[in-house]
Amino acid sequence: MDCLNLNEPHSMGTTIIGVTYDGGVVLGADSRTSTGVYVANRASDKITQLTDNVYVCRSGSAADSQIVSDYVRYFLHQHTIQLGQPATVKVAANLVRLLAYNNKNMLQTGLIVGGWDKYEGGKIYGVPLGGTILEQPFAIGGSGSSYLYGFFDQAWKEGMTKEEAESLVVKAVSLAIARDGASGGVVRTVTINADGVTKNFYPGDTLPLWHEEIPAQNSLLDILSAPSPEPMSM
């Protein structure tokens, strides 16, 4: 049997989502960080603060996405001091785009920037591999996003309330977790609007089960003490 290579790069083969609603944005992500087939961290936080009013969802290489976020946070801090007011979401997204595009041959990361500012309200920008920037009403990324395009085409609508947007994000991440082996753990959301930032946490055992998923067990003893399934009859 092959040994697990724990020195492989940490990858956040991930599900990340950003959704606009009537008054702000909701960002969401799972929490699984992988090293090959080994789960290196089952409760990582993939929604990173850039400023008081702008956050970024990170996917791809954990190291690459962290260093881009750190640089952008530093530049935005300088920008805020020089202007004497918070940076807009567009400025933050363009800084992410600039770093991603200028280093596209070395970076393996896809990012979703979301936030609220007094000029344009809630905005979502996708910055996929290669450094393109796309302003979108909703953006999805990471390995789990492949399973969600059709769902979002059907479920997303203009003018959602905050509660509807939050519910949509949690449902979408849980659907991706059900299908994508590289997504898992808990669901975290960040809601940003004129009133500030609200963070929510949804433990994995409270998420809805899909497609005959096996319910979460607390330990191996629970599995061993559970009744055996009935044998299949031919």
Salt bridges, closest charged atoms under 4 A:
ASP30 OD1 - LYS46 NZ 2.97
ASP70 OD1 - ARG73 NH1 3.04
GLU120 OE2 - LYS90 NZ 3.98
GLU135 OE2 - LYS123 NZ 2.75
GLU164 OE2 - LYS157 NZ 3.51
